[in-house]
Amino acid sequence: MEPKPDYFTPIAMTTINTHPTIDELKDQIKKLNSKAGQMKMDLHDIAEGLPTDLDKLPEISARTYNIYCELRDLKQQLKILETNP
């Protein structure tokens, strides 16, 4: 009879980097800037087409808001890291 697997034993532990480097933050900001720009253009397109895509407006505006909040937070982190290396 085969032993039953122990599902509570972790297979591997990964290290989570809770303190990104300046270069990592710059890379994240660059990628997020691109996504944010696309979200802004999508939101603009929906606004121009109103009332046609009215149902899409809440979701797209919320996603756009969230991505810009994340971008703001990353830029604040970068500024802190650059002033206190």
C-alpha positions, 0 to 999 in steps of 0.5 A: 500500500502506497503512503498517502501524500502529506498535503500540508508539507510545503514542497519548496519555499520561495524567497519573497523580495520585500525590498525591491532595488531601484532598478527593479522599481524603475522597471516596474514603473516603466511597464506599468506606465505603458499599461496605464497609458493604454488604460487611459486611451481605452477610457478616453475611447469609451468616453468619446463613444458615450452613451454606446459603451455606458456599461463598460465605463465603471469597470474601465474607470475603476481599473484605470484608477487602480493602475494609476494609484499603483503607479503613484505608490511605486513612484513614491517608493522609488523616490524614498529609495533614491533619497535614502539608498 
